[in-house]
Amino acid sequence: MSKKQTGFWNTPLTGSLVKSPDVKLPEMLIGYFIGPFGALLSSGIFTSFLNKYFTDVLKLDTGFLSVLQLVSTLLIVAANLIVGQLIERTRVLAGKARPWVLLSALTLSVSSVLMFIVPFEGTAKMVWIAIAYNLYYAVAYPIYNTANSTLIPVSTRNSQQRGALASFTNVAGLGVMGVGSMIFPVLVSNVMKEDQHMWFLVMLGVAIFSALTIYLQFKFTRERVTEELLGEGSGAARVKTASMGEQLKAVTSEKWWWLIILFYLAFQCSGAMKNGSMSYFCQWVIGAAGTIDWGMAQTILAVLGAIPMAVAAAVVVPLANKLSKRVVVMVGMLVGVAGGIIAGLGGGQIVPVAIGVALKCLGSAPAAYLILAMLADVIDHIEFKSGIRTDGLTMSIYSSVMVAATPICNAIFMAMLGGSGYVAPPKDAAAAAAMTQSAAVQSTIGISYIWIETVAYAICAALMLLWTVERDLPAEQETIAQRKKQCKG
């Protein structure tokens, strides 16, 4: 593409502010931390509190919520696959993922507030919630999350720089989870409570913040690999867009692709189960002792979990560059298993649970920070073997797992709660404060919050024993570069 493009994607409004051929700090900080943080903020809040909002504020039936989230999963997966292919076929000066990031500034921010308007009662309220829920999770979120995930492998071929970008992006994701589990619990328990109007005002502010930060992300990102494949400014041959069937054949025939997808499936789904049950655990297990406010208990657990992850953010990438992603992630998973056992044996007491949660979060840090870089390594390996890029399909599946894990696990958790006899607290504050749940409910919540993730981490550690794709990656990337030079000739 030697001819310079003009039009909408070459205006000051849509042009990238990133000009350097190498990834620099402003791109990392704004494009891969501040932007994703704002975009994912509503999701972080939803992960921790959407179930509680549905059951305790809107008083929706757990059976309805379980069915809604299971059925919605089909739409979510389909939407992610469709968006992935739309991204793969987008060819403009701005890249193939960045235009969809820009679109999501509108779709994600608008859809995130619809569940908090609810102008109806009865059956109409359930219909409204079903539509609003799917507009967010099956339309807006797939658009953003698939595009945001795709930015990592197309940002640069430098594996170390990709690792840093993946770390920044995942720190942003963990940051919003921290907001949802640290700041929001105190806000909910002391200010918002069951006041639907207050929930709407707070989420409206979050939506405006999201729109602004997503636009900043669009301006401070650049797709260097896409430019290379399109031949922007280099005279290289235009890359052929692989069909979905070709991409599917390339990825499903690659063992490393299956291994990393299975790893992420166990990691993400167990984390979604933990996050969805956290507020219930704090209120009905730790709070049952009556020695600490449940909102404060959740904040303490979140803070003690966030501190080791924040510390790990500074050392994970350097350690991975020195020891390999495989070793660092595997050791982290084993540390997480140890933390889960301590928390599980803590009997619902805040001190041992907090210690165990802190260790578990420390152990999860390498996987959380490096998963996108590991996926990018697999995509390069598949390009080396098959000659085609599979960013669109791989990242749509990654995004499907990320997004669908929450509703699936929430649906399972809602079904488990209903089956164990969970009773929603009454609106009267005094009566709600005096209320307790049965031993069966407390056991169900404990399994969901602690033990499911602990077992999953043990499985993930075993999978990492088999992970060796990065060993030959530098030579494979050099071969890819040689092919590009031959195309120029």
N, C-alpha and C positions, 0 to 999 in steps of 0.2 A: 504494500500500500504506500507507494511513493508519493502519491498526490495528497496534499494536505487537505483534511476534511474541514468543511465549514458547516454552519448551521447551529442548532440548539446545543450540541455537545462540544462546541468550540467557542462558547461565550464566556465572559467573566463569571457569570452565575454558575456555570456547570464545569468550568475548567478546574483541573487539579492544581493545588498550590505546591505540590511536591515536584521538584525538578531534578533532584539528585538521582544518579543511577544506583546509589547505595542507600540503604535504609538508615535514616538519621533519627535523632531523638524526638523532634516535633512530630514526625510521622508515627513513631511508636506511641508517644504519649497521647496525642489527640486522636489519631486514626484507629488505634488499637486498644486504647484504654478508656478515654473520656467518652468517645462515641459509643462503643459497646456498653459501657456502664449506664449511660442514659437510656439507650435503646432497650436494655434488658431489665431496667429497674422495675417496671410493672410486673414482669415475669418473676423476678425474685420475690416480690411481695405476694404474688398469686401462689407461688410454690408453698410458701409458709402459711398463708392465711385465706386463700380462696375457699377451701373447704369449710373453714370456720365461719367465714362470712355467709356461705350458703346455708349451713346448718343452724348457726346461732343468731344471725341477723335476719336473713330472709325466711328462716324456718322451713327450708325445703326438705323433703323426705329423702333419707339416705338411699332408698331404693331407686328413686328417680335420678339422683346424682350418679349412682353407680352405672345405670343404663346409659345415661347421657354421655358420660366420659368414655365408656367402652365403645359406643356407636360412633362417637366423634373421632375416635382413634383411626377408623377407616378413612375418614375424610382428611385427617391430618397427614397420614402416610401418603395418600394419593396426591395431596396438594404439594408436599415436599418433592415428590418425584416429578410432578409437572413443572414446578418452579426450577428444579435442577436442570431439566432439559431446555426450558426457556432461557436460562442463564447460559447454557452451553451454546445456544444458537444466537446469542446477542453479540453483535459485532459493530461497535461504535468506537469513536476515539476515546471515550471515557473508560472503555473496557467492557467486560461481559458481566461482572458482578456489581460494579459500582452504580450503574443506572438503577438497579433494583434496590440498592441501599437507599438511594435518593427517594424512590417511590415510597419506601416504607416509612419515611419521615411523616407522611400523611396517613397511610393505612394503619400503622402500628399505634400511633398516638390517638387517632380517633376511635379505633376499636377497643382500646384499653379502658375506656370510660363507660362503654355502653352497658356493661353488667351492673353498674352502680347507679343507673337512672331508674329502671324498673317502674314504669308508670301504671302497672296493672296488678291485679290480685288473682288468686285462684289459678285456673288452668292457663289463662292468658299470661300470667307471670312466668310459669314454667316454659311456655312457648318462647317468650321474650328472652329468657335466660339461655335457652337452647340455641337460639339464633345468635345472640350476642357472644356466647361462648365460642361458637364455631367461627364467627367472623374474626375473632382474635386468634384462636389456636389453629384453625384450618385455612385461614387466608392471610392475615397480616403477619403473624409470627413466622410461618414458613418463608414468606418473601424475604423478611429481614434475615432470619437466621441462616438460611441456605446461602444467601449472598455474602453475609458476614463470614461464614465458615470458608467459603470459596476464596476469599481475599488472601488467606494465608498461603496456599500453594501457588497462587498466581502473582504474589507480591514480589518474589525474588527466587532465584535458584540457589542462593547462598543458604546452606542448611543451618548454619549457626544463626544467621539473621532471622531465618524462619522460626527457629526455636525461640528467639527473643520475642518475636511478634506473637507467637502462639502463647507464650507466657503472659504477655501484657493482656491479650484478649481474655485468657482464662482467669487472670487476676481480676479483671473487670467483672466477669461472670460470678466469681466468688464474692466480689465486693457487694454486688446487688443482693446476693443471698445473705450476706452479712447484714445489710440494711433490713431485709425482710425478717431476719431472725434476731437482730439486736435492737434496732431503733423502733421498729413497728410494734413489737410486743408491748412495750411500755406505753406507746401511743394508743394502742387498741384498748389495753386494760384500764387506762386512766382517762382517756379523752374520747376516743371514738365509740367504744363499747358497742351497743346495739343501735346506734344512731346512723341510719342509712344516709341521711343528708351529709353528715360529717365524712362518711366513707367516700361519697361522691366528690366533695370538695378536695379532699386529699388526693384522690386519683386524678382529678382534673389537673392539679398542679404537677403531678408526675408526668402526665401526658404532654403538657407544654414543654417541660424540661426535656423529655425524650425527643420531641421534634427538633429542637434546637441542636442537641448533641449529635443526632443522626446526620444532620446537614454538615456539621463540623467534620464528622467522620468521612463523609463523601469528599469534602474539600482536601482533607489531609491523608488521602490514600492514593496509591498508584499501582497499576497492574503491569509490572515489568515483563513477566512471562507472557502475558497476553500480547503485549506490544511486540515482543520478540517473535511470537508465532504468527502474528499478523504481518510482520515485516515492517513495522512502523519505523521509518527513518533508517532502515538497514538494508533494504533491497532483498531480504529473504523471502522465500516462497510463502504464499499464504497457506496456512495449515488447513487441512480438510477437517470439517466438523464430523466427528464420528457419530453414527446413529446410536440410539439407545440400545439397540440389539448388539451392536459392536462393542459398546462400552460394557454392557452386561456380560458378554462373553469374556472380555478381557479381565474384568474384576473377579468373576466367579471361578475362573480357572487359576487364580493366583492364591496360594495358601496363605501368604502374609496378609492379604486383604481380609480373608475370613478370620484369621486370628485376631487382628486388631478390631474388627467389627464385633466379634464375640466378647473381646475384652471390654470394649466400650459399652456394649449392651449390659453386661453384668455390673459394670461400674456405675453407669448412669441410672439404671432401673433401681438398684439398691439405694442409691443416693436420693432418688425421687421418693421412695417409700419412707426413708428417714425424714426428709424435709416435710413431707405431707403429714407426718404423725408427730412432729416435734412439739407443736403448741399443745396438742392433746396430752403428750407425755408430761410436759411441764405442769399442766393444769391438774391432771387427774392421777398422776403417779407421784411426782415430786411434791406438787402442791397439796396432795392428800394429807401430808404430815402437818400442814398448817403452820409451818415455821417460816415460810417465805412466800411472797406473792408470786403467782405463776408467771406473770409477765417479767418480773425481775429475774426469776429462775431461768427463763428462756434467754434473757439478755446475757446473763452470766455464762451460760453454756455457749452461746454464740460468740461472746468475746474471747473466752478461753479456747474456743476452736479457731477463731480468726487469728489470734496472735501467732501461734506456730506456723500457720499458713503464710502469714505476712513475712515472718522471718525466712521461711523456706523460699519465698519468691526471689530473694537475693542470691540464693546459692544453688537452686535447682538446675538452671541452665548451665552455669559454669561446671557443676559436677557432671552433668550429662555430657558436656563437651569433652570432659576428661575421662570419664569412666564408661560412657555410653548411656543412652536412654534406657536400655534394657535393664542394666544393673540398678540404676537409681530408682526406676519405677518398681522393680521387683522388691527391693529392700523396703521401699515405702509401703507397699502393700502388706508386707509382713509386720511392720510397725503398726499399721492400722488394725491388723488382726489382734495384736496384743492389747491395743487400746480398747477394742470392742469387748474383749473378754473381761477386762477390768471394769468397764462401764456396766456390762451385763450382770456381773456378780456384785454390783454395788447396792442392790436392793432398793433402788429408787432414792438413795441418799445423795444429796447434792454434791458432796465432796468427791467420793469415788467416781460418780458418774461424770463429773466435770473433768477429772484427771483422765479418765478413759476417753472421753470425747476429744480432749486436747491431743492425746496421742493419735487417735484415729484420724483427726483432721491433718495432723502433721504427716502421717503416712500417706494420706490421699493427695497431698500437694504435688508430688512429681507427676502422677498420672493426670491430674487436673490441668497442670501447666503445660504438659508436653504432648497431650493427645493429638492436637491439631498438627503439630510438627511430625509426629509419628505417621499420621495419615498422609501428610504431604510427602514423606519419604516413600511410602507405598505407591503413591500416585506416580512419582518419578520412576520407581522401579518398574511399574507397569508400562510406562511410556518407553523405557529402555527395551522391554521385551516385545511389546506389541506395536510401538510406533504411534500410539494415539494417547491423547490426554483424556482422563476420566474424572476430571474435577467435578463436573456437573452431577454425574450419577453418584459418585462417592460422597460428595458433600450433601446431596439431597438425602441419601440414606443416613448419613451422620446426623443431619438435622432432624430427620424423621425420628430417629432414636431419642435425640435430645428432647424434642417436643412431645412425642407420643408417650415417653416414659412417665411424664407427670400425670396425664389423664388416666392412663392404664393403671398405674400404681395407686392413684387416688380412688379409682373405681374399685380396685381390689380392697383397699383399706376401708372404704365406705361399706363394702359388703361385709368385711370382717367385723367392723364396728357394729353394724346392724345385727349380725348374727350373734355377737357376744352380749347384746342387750344394752347398747349405749342409749342414754337418754339425754336429749338436748337440755341445757339449763334454762330455767324460766326467766322471763324478762325482769322479774323482781330481783333487785341486786342482793338483798339480804338472803332471800331463798336460794339464789344461785351460789352465794358464798358458802352456804351451809351444806350444799349438795355434795354427794360423793358418787362414784361409780363402783360397780361390782368388781370382785376379784377377777372375773373372766374378762371384763373390759380392760382392766389394768394390765393383765397378762398379754392380751392382744396388742395393746399399744406398745408395751415393752418389746415384744418380738418385732414389731414393725419398725420401731425407732432404733433398736440396737442390733439385734441378732441377724436379721436378714442381710444387712450391709456387711457385718463381720464375716459371714460365710462367703459372701460374694468376693470380698477382698482376698480370701484364701484361694478362691478359684482364679482370680486375676493374677496372683503371684505365680501360680502354676503355669498359666499361659505365657507369662513373661520368660519362663525357662526356655521356651521354644523360639523366642523373638531374636532373629539375627539379621534382618534385612539391612540394617544400617552398616553392617560390616563391609559390604561391597559397593555401597552407594556412591562414594567418590569416583570410583572407576566407571560406574554406569553413567553418572552425570557427565563425565568427560567424553564418553562415547556419544551421548546425546549431543554435546556441543560440537563434536566432529561431524556428525550428520548435518547439523545446521550449516557448517562451513561448506560442506559438499553441495548443499542446496544452493548456496550463494554462487558457487562456481558454475 
